[in-house]
């Protein structure tokens, strides 16, 4: 398979990744919402600053209902259904 660059918005369309989309059409996955800011700041940030920012983002997203539901679904070996909350 030839290597090619695929934008994030098309990645699941070409089978690179599989996104578990929220049931609510306009819901934004809190975890994915954190990524753009983390990626934008990373080139100019020190490793310590970047790790601190990622740790804070993880703490914010781990406190969501979707995170709790995802962990419970994983433990129960069931398919999760995310709402973007």
ABEGO torsion letter per residue (X at the ends): XBBBBBBAAAAAAAGABBBBBBABAABBBAAAAAAAAAAAAAAABBAAAAAAAAAAAAAAAAABAAAAAAAAAAAAGBBBBBAGX
